[in-house]
């Protein structure tokens, strides 16, 4: 009985310390989705991935430079996909313009950056959507983490 109570208390403590860690607004906006609770951001914890970021910038030739990065705890197979997205109003009805992906089988800081093949139009708002998928030894997806870049306009 006491072992069960201690186990539950330890699990609750570990979960609360993982979820209630304060992070900056910049980290919140550029990484894994989180919610505000009191004065702290509550972000989900993952088994294999940390610090997922998405970025977008516009070159002098009006092409999008899209980037995504993440930190892997393990050497499991991971696939990063970055997608250039567009919207007419910057908040709804997003559609994919281009997408790129690569596979890694290592731990550490990993990233992917690509430039759009055509120039952007001033009629649209743009952002980069990043998705990280982690696979087990049976090639099944066991974890998916996403992030969005800030929205940009020409």
N, C-alpha and C positions, 0 to 999 in steps of 0.2 A: 504494500500500500504506500509506504513512504517513498519507495523507489519511483513509483508512478507519479506521485506529487512532485518530487524533485525533478524528474524528467520533464514534466509539463512546465514547471517553473523555469527550468533552464531553456527550454525551447521558446517560451514566451519572451524571456530576456534577450535571447539571441535574435529573435525576429524583431523585437522593438528596437534594438540597437542598430540593426541593419537598415530598417525602414525609416527611422526618424533622424537620420544623420542630416544636419543642415548642409545645403549646397547653395552656391550663389545663383542669382537669377540668370546669369550668362550660362552657367553649366546646365541649369534647368532647361532653358530655351533651346540649347544646342545638343541635348542628349536625350536619353531615354525619357518617355513621358512620366511626369510626376504630378502630384497634387499638393496644394498648400494645406497645412494643418497648423493652426496657431502661427508661430513665427518660423516654422521649419517646413522645408519641402520634404514630402514623403515620396521616395523613388523606389521602384521595384528592384529587388536584388536578383541576379541571375547566377547560375552555376558556372558558366563558362565565359561570359562576356562582361566587360565593364567599359564605361566611358565611350559610348557611341556618339559620334558627331557627324554633322552634315554641313557642307558649305557650298556656296555659290558665289561667283564673281563674274563680271562682264568684262571681256577684253576690249581693246580699242577697236577691234573689227566687229564688235557686237556679237561675239560668240560667248556661250556660257562655259565657264570653267567649273565643273561639278566635282566635288570631292566628298569622300566618306572615310572615316577612320574608326578603329575600335581596338580595345585591348583584350587579348585572349588569355585566360588563365591556364587553359589546357592546350595540348597539341592535337585536339580533335579536328576533323574536317570542318571548315567553315567556308561559307560562300557569302561574299559581299556583293550586293547589287545596288548600283546607284542609278536613279532615274531622274531625268530632267522633266519637270512637270510644268504645265501652263494653265492659266485660268484667265477669263476675261475680266473678272472683278477682284481677284486676289484672295478670295475666301471660300468660294464654292466652285463646283463643277471643274475640278482639276482633271486634266488628261495628260497622258504620257507623250512626250516628244521623242525622246531617245532613252535607251537604257544600256548599261554595261555591267558585266559581272566578272569576277575572278574567284578562284578557289585557293584556299590556303590549308596547310596541314601542320601548323606550327603555333606556338604560343608567342606572346609578345605584342608589340604595337604593329598593327596591320592597317593598310590603307589602299585606296583606289582613287585615282583622279583621271578625268577625261574631259575633253573639250567637244562641244557640240559641232556637228558637221556643217550646220548652216547658221547664218546670222539670225538673231532674235528679232522679233517684231515689237514695235512700241505699242501695239494693240493688246498685248498680253502682259500678265504678271507671271513671274517664274520662281520656282524653288527646286531644291534637290531633295529627293526622298531616298533615304538609305535603309536597306534591309539587310540584316545579318541573320543567316540561318546556320545552326550548328547541327551536325549529324553524329549519330552513334555508329558503332561498328557494323550495324546491319543496314547502314545508309538510310536511316530514318531521321527525319527532322525532330530534334528533341528540344530545341530552343529557337525562338525567333525574336529579334530585337529590332526596333525601327527608330528612325530619327528624321526630322525635317529641318531643313535650313531655314533661315529667315527668308521672307518673300522679297523679291526684288523686281524693279520695273525700269525700263529704259528711260 
